[in-house]
Amino acid sequence: MKRPLKSLLTWQVKLGIGLVAASALVYWIHFLIFKDARHIFLYLIGDIAFLFIEVLFVTLIINQVLNSREKKQRFKKLNMVIGAFFSDVGTPLLKHLSGFDAAVATLQQKLLVSTRWGTKEFAAAQKLAGSYACAVNADQGDMVSLRVFLLSKRPFILMLLENPNLLEHEAFTDLLWAVTHLTEELAFRERLSGLPQSDLDHLSGDIKRAYLILIREWIRYLQHLHQSYPYLFSLSVRTNPFDRNAQVVVAAPVEKEKEKVRHGA
């Protein structure tokens, strides 16, 4: 069935026809006044020749600038989503998963992130996360507590997976899928005690997958906060899941405390 001609005339088509008609009308008025068709065609051909340069300028330069600006906006929104994930799920999940890692002392020594960290320290942390050989054992940690936590966060994680902006961040999407899979593995088991070693090995692999990706994304997120949001970075440092001495309360510097004691404050 053919569509009516009227439905095919979108506002863009109508606008184009209107502009061409207006241009033709102005050229006609010019000819009526000056009676010089040569002058009209001389400048018309010159304008058409320059049109190709204008198209080149618009498509390759202006379009590139607009795409870059749009990409920055999407990246900013994406980091807001990632920030919400780590505030509600990621950071506490690291605490849960690190309880299954017998080699976690290595991370506790080398991931003591501080406000004095710079590009060099974050690069070293990323290198450590990329080569870290964890010793995950599903029977070592508290799987019941982990299951309760993950099930309570499942609606939030599924909501994040529906966010189209996350399609541009493959690593973070992989993290969400790894966490979702671990949640389902734990949810489908009626009991988590007395499991055969083969099943414990399987769960250890699922925990390890989510754990390693989570560590890498957590470090990348901290570096972003360090560069763009120092106040949020400060809070993340004070809630570091690998720092056994971390505390949210901001402690006064030692020098100030000594000064208060001296003056009897």
C-alpha positions as CSV (number, residue, x, y, z in Angstrom):
1,M,0.0,0.0,0.0
2,K,1.4,3.4,-1.1
3,R,1.7,6.1,1.5
4,P,0.0,9.4,0.6
5,L,2.2,12.1,-0.8
6,K,1.3,14.4,2.1
7,S,2.6,12.0,4.7
8,L,6.0,11.8,2.9
9,L,6.4,15.6,3.1
10,T,8.1,15.9,6.5
11,W,8.9,19.4,7.9
12,Q,12.5,19.0,6.7
13,V,11.3,18.4,3.1
14,K,8.8,21.3,3.3
15,L,11.5,23.6,4.7
16,G,13.9,22.6,1.9
17,I,11.3,23.3,-0.8
18,G,10.4,26.6,0.8
19,L,14.0,27.7,0.9
20,V,14.7,26.8,-2.7
21,A,11.5,28.6,-3.8
22,A,12.5,31.7,-1.8
23,S,16.0,31.6,-3.4
24,A,14.5,31.3,-6.9
25,L,12.1,34.2,-6.2
26,V,15.0,36.5,-5.0
27,Y,17.0,35.6,-8.2
28,W,13.9,36.4,-10.3
29,I,13.5,39.8,-8.6
30,H,17.2,40.5,-9.2
31,F,16.8,39.8,-12.9
32,L,13.7,42.0,-13.2
33,I,15.5,44.9,-11.6
34,F,19.0,44.6,-13.2
35,K,18.2,42.6,-16.4
36,D,21.6,40.9,-16.0
37,A,21.4,37.1,-16.2
38,R,25.2,36.8,-16.6
39,H,25.8,38.4,-13.2
40,I,23.3,36.0,-11.6
41,F,24.8,32.9,-13.1
42,L,28.4,34.1,-12.4
43,Y,27.8,34.3,-8.7
44,L,25.5,31.4,-8.5
45,I,28.2,29.0,-10.0
46,G,30.7,30.5,-7.6
47,D,28.4,29.9,-4.6
48,I,27.8,26.3,-5.7
49,A,31.5,25.7,-6.0
50,F,32.1,27.0,-2.5
51,L,29.2,24.9,-1.2
52,F,31.4,21.7,-1.3
53,I,34.0,23.4,1.0
54,E,31.2,24.4,3.3
55,V,29.9,20.8,3.5
56,L,33.5,19.6,4.2
57,F,33.9,22.2,6.9
58,V,30.6,21.3,8.6
59,T,30.9,17.5,8.4
60,L,34.6,17.2,9.3
61,I,35.1,20.0,11.8
62,I,31.9,21.3,13.3
63,N,30.4,17.8,13.4
64,Q,33.5,16.5,15.1
65,V,33.3,19.2,17.7
66,L,29.7,18.5,18.4
67,N,30.3,14.7,18.6
68,S,33.2,15.3,21.0
69,R,31.0,17.5,23.2
70,E,28.2,15.0,23.2
71,K,30.7,12.2,24.1
72,K,31.9,14.2,27.1
73,Q,28.3,14.6,28.2
74,R,27.6,10.9,27.9
75,F,30.9,10.1,29.7
76,K,29.9,12.4,32.6
77,K,26.4,10.8,32.9
78,L,28.1,7.3,32.7
79,N,30.4,8.2,35.6
80,M,27.4,9.3,37.6
81,V,25.9,5.9,37.1
82,I,29.2,4.2,38.0
83,G,29.4,6.4,41.1
84,A,25.9,5.3,42.2
85,F,27.0,1.7,41.7
86,F,30.1,1.9,43.9
87,S,28.3,3.9,46.6
88,D,25.5,1.4,46.9
89,V,27.0,-1.9,45.7
90,G,30.6,-1.9,44.6
91,T,32.5,-0.8,47.7
92,P,30.6,-3.0,50.2
93,L,30.8,-5.9,47.7
94,L,34.6,-5.6,47.6
95,K,34.6,-6.1,51.4
96,H,32.4,-9.2,51.0
97,L,34.5,-10.7,48.2
98,S,37.9,-9.9,49.8
99,G,36.8,-12.2,52.6
100,F,37.1,-15.1,50.2
101,D,40.7,-14.1,49.1
102,A,43.5,-15.7,51.1
103,A,46.0,-13.4,49.4
104,V,44.2,-10.2,50.2
105,A,47.1,-9.0,52.4
106,T,48.8,-8.0,49.2
107,L,46.0,-5.6,48.3
108,Q,45.8,-4.3,51.8
109,Q,49.4,-3.3,51.6
110,K,49.5,-1.8,48.1
111,L,46.0,-0.3,47.7
112,L,46.2,2.1,50.7
113,V,44.9,4.9,48.5
114,S,45.5,8.4,49.9
115,T,44.8,12.0,48.8
116,R,48.6,12.2,48.0
117,W,48.2,9.7,45.2
118,G,49.0,10.9,41.6
119,T,49.1,9.4,38.1
120,K,52.2,7.3,39.0
121,E,50.5,5.6,41.9
122,F,47.3,4.9,40.1
123,A,49.2,3.4,37.1
124,A,51.0,1.1,39.6
125,A,47.6,0.1,41.1
126,Q,46.1,-0.7,37.7
127,K,49.2,-2.8,36.9
128,L,48.8,-4.6,40.2
129,A,45.1,-5.3,39.5
130,G,45.8,-6.6,36.0
131,S,48.4,-9.1,37.3
132,Y,47.0,-9.9,40.7
133,A,46.9,-13.6,41.5
134,C,44.1,-13.9,44.0
135,A,43.5,-17.0,46.1
136,V,39.7,-17.2,46.2
137,N,38.1,-20.1,48.0
138,A,34.3,-20.2,48.2
139,D,34.5,-22.2,51.4
140,Q,36.6,-19.6,53.1
141,G,34.2,-16.6,53.2
142,D,30.6,-16.1,54.3
143,M,28.5,-17.1,51.2
144,V,25.2,-16.7,53.1
145,S,25.9,-13.1,53.9
146,L,27.1,-12.5,50.3
147,R,23.9,-14.0,48.9
148,V,21.7,-11.9,51.2
149,F,23.6,-8.8,50.1
150,L,23.6,-9.5,46.4
151,L,19.8,-10.4,46.4
152,S,19.0,-7.2,48.1
153,K,20.9,-5.3,45.3
154,R,19.7,-7.3,42.4
155,P,16.9,-4.9,41.4
156,F,19.4,-2.0,41.4
157,I,21.9,-3.9,39.2
158,L,19.2,-5.0,36.7
159,M,18.1,-1.3,36.5
160,L,21.7,-0.4,35.7
161,L,21.9,-3.0,32.9
162,E,18.9,-1.3,31.3
163,N,20.8,1.9,31.0
164,P,21.8,2.4,27.3
165,N,24.7,4.6,28.2
166,L,26.5,1.6,29.7
167,L,26.8,0.0,26.3
168,E,29.7,2.3,25.6
169,H,31.6,1.0,28.7
170,E,32.3,-2.7,28.0
171,A,34.4,-3.2,31.1
172,F,31.7,-1.9,33.5
173,T,29.0,-3.9,31.6
174,D,31.1,-7.0,32.0
175,L,31.3,-6.3,35.7
176,L,27.6,-6.0,36.0
177,W,27.1,-9.3,34.2
178,A,29.7,-11.0,36.4
179,V,28.0,-9.8,39.5
180,T,24.5,-10.7,38.1
181,H,25.7,-14.2,37.3
182,L,27.2,-14.7,40.8
183,T,23.9,-13.5,42.3
184,E,22.0,-16.1,40.3
185,E,24.4,-18.9,41.1
186,L,24.0,-18.2,44.8
187,A,20.2,-17.7,44.6
188,F,19.4,-21.0,42.9
189,R,21.1,-23.1,45.6
190,E,18.8,-24.0,48.4
191,R,21.7,-24.4,50.8
192,L,25.3,-23.1,50.7
193,S,26.7,-25.5,53.3
194,G,27.9,-29.0,52.7
195,L,28.5,-28.4,49.0
196,P,30.7,-30.8,47.1
197,Q,34.2,-29.7,46.3
198,S,33.4,-29.5,42.5
199,D,30.6,-27.1,43.2
200,L,32.8,-25.0,45.6
201,D,35.4,-24.8,42.8
202,H,32.7,-23.6,40.4
203,L,31.5,-20.9,42.8
204,S,35.1,-19.9,43.5
205,G,35.5,-19.2,39.8
206,D,32.4,-17.1,39.7
207,I,33.5,-15.1,42.8
208,K,37.0,-14.7,41.3
209,R,35.7,-13.3,38.0
210,A,33.5,-10.7,39.7
211,Y,36.2,-9.9,42.2
212,L,39.0,-9.2,39.7
213,I,36.9,-7.0,37.4
214,L,35.5,-5.1,40.4
215,I,39.0,-4.3,41.7
216,R,40.1,-2.9,38.3
217,E,36.9,-0.8,37.9
218,W,37.2,0.4,41.4
219,I,40.7,1.7,40.9
220,R,39.7,3.3,37.6
221,Y,36.7,5.0,39.3
222,L,38.9,6.3,42.1
223,Q,41.3,7.8,39.6
224,H,38.4,9.6,37.9
225,L,37.2,11.0,41.3
226,H,40.8,12.1,42.0
227,Q,40.9,14.1,38.8
228,S,37.4,15.6,38.8
229,Y,35.8,15.4,42.2
230,P,38.3,15.7,45.1
231,Y,35.6,15.8,47.7
232,L,34.1,12.5,46.5
233,F,37.6,11.0,46.3
234,S,38.2,12.0,49.9
235,L,35.2,10.0,51.0
236,S,36.3,7.0,48.9
237,V,39.7,7.1,50.6
238,R,38.0,7.1,54.0
239,T,35.8,4.1,53.0
240,N,38.6,2.1,51.3
241,P,37.6,-1.6,51.6
242,F,41.2,-2.7,51.6
243,D,42.3,-0.3,54.4
244,R,41.7,-2.0,57.8
245,N,42.2,1.3,59.5
246,A,39.9,3.4,57.3
247,Q,37.3,5.5,59.1
248,V,34.7,7.9,57.7
249,V,35.2,10.4,60.5
250,V,37.8,13.0,59.5
251,A,40.5,12.9,62.2
252,A,42.4,16.0,63.1
253,P,46.1,16.1,62.1
254,V,48.6,15.0,64.8
255,E,50.1,18.4,65.0
256,K,46.8,20.1,65.8
257,E,46.0,17.5,68.4
258,K,49.4,18.1,70.1
259,E,48.8,21.9,69.9
260,K,45.4,21.5,71.7
261,V,47.0,19.4,74.4
262,R,49.7,22.0,75.0
263,H,47.1,24.8,75.5
264,G,44.9,22.6,77.6
265,A,42.1,22.5,75.0
